[in-house]
Amino acid sequence: QVQLVESGGGLVQTGGSLRLSCAASGRTFSSSSMGWFRQAPGTERELVAAITWSDSHTYYTGSVKGRFTISRDNDKNTVYLQMNSLKPEDTAVYYCAAQRPYGGSYFRENDYDYWGQGTQVTVSS
């Protein structure tokens, strides 16, 4: 059974940092692109960052470029999201997602097959 478990969320002040982790189990994810999504109240879930399986190419949505960094450790079956210079508008539930092996596009929710339960990130002003 595939499971994705996020951790590292919490409450932080504006300008602070958090590091989210997503531990995958049930199979190896070295051949799967991984993504971090977020959803704030009253909004749709959006892709924040993604990292491909083939060459670890990374993608970031415009509002987080230069502040967030996605990375993966295939030996630990874990993907990370380092979030720096946090802003109140980053407040949301953050979800880890994984594709099936050797997937293609990674920009949309339905490109992903496995989801974590989410972790709350709250940035106070």
C-alpha positions, -999 to +999 in steps of 0.1 A: +000+000+000+015+033-011+016+060+015+028+096+015+032+112+049+040+149+052+056+166+082+072+199+091+043+222+089+035+247+116+031+284+126+059+308+117+062+346+115+066+365+083+101+361+070+106+328+087+114+294+073+100+259+074+111+226+058+084+202+048+092+165+043+072+139+025+081+103+033+069+077+008+064+041+015+049+011-003+073+012-032+103+031-045+096+065-060+129+071-077+111+068-111+082+091-101+080+128-104+069+144-072+051+176-064+040+199-036+006+215-039-012+239-015-047+249-009-058+280+011-094+283+023-118+292-005-092+286-032-084+258-056-054+236-049-024+248-068+010+233-077+038+250-058+068+230-069+076+198-087+107+177-093+110+152-121+121+116-119+143+116-150+168+145-144+155+161-112+144+191-132+125+214-109+095+237-115+082+265-093+051+286-095+059+322-099+050+334-064+075+311-047+105+313-071+136+323-053+121+315-019+112+278-021+134+248-030+122+213-038+146+184-035+145+147-033+165+119-016+158+087-035+177+066-010+153+078+017+123+078-006+117+114+006+110+147-010+115+180+007+102+216+003+124+242+019+104+274+023+122+306+031+111+343+034+076+331+042+047+354+036+011+354+050-001+345+016+018+313+018-006+301+045-023+270+033-025+232+037+004+217+018+001+184+001+027+160-012+019+141-044+035+114-065+031+101-100+031+066-112+065+056-125+078+072-157+050+098-159+050+127-182+033+160-175+034+171-138+016+204-138-020+193-130-036+176-101-047+147-122-011+141-133-006+126-098-017+093-085-008+094-048-015+121-022-005+127+013-029+139+040-016+174+041+002+196+066-009+231+077+015+260+072+004+292+088+024+324+084+016+352+108+020+389+099 
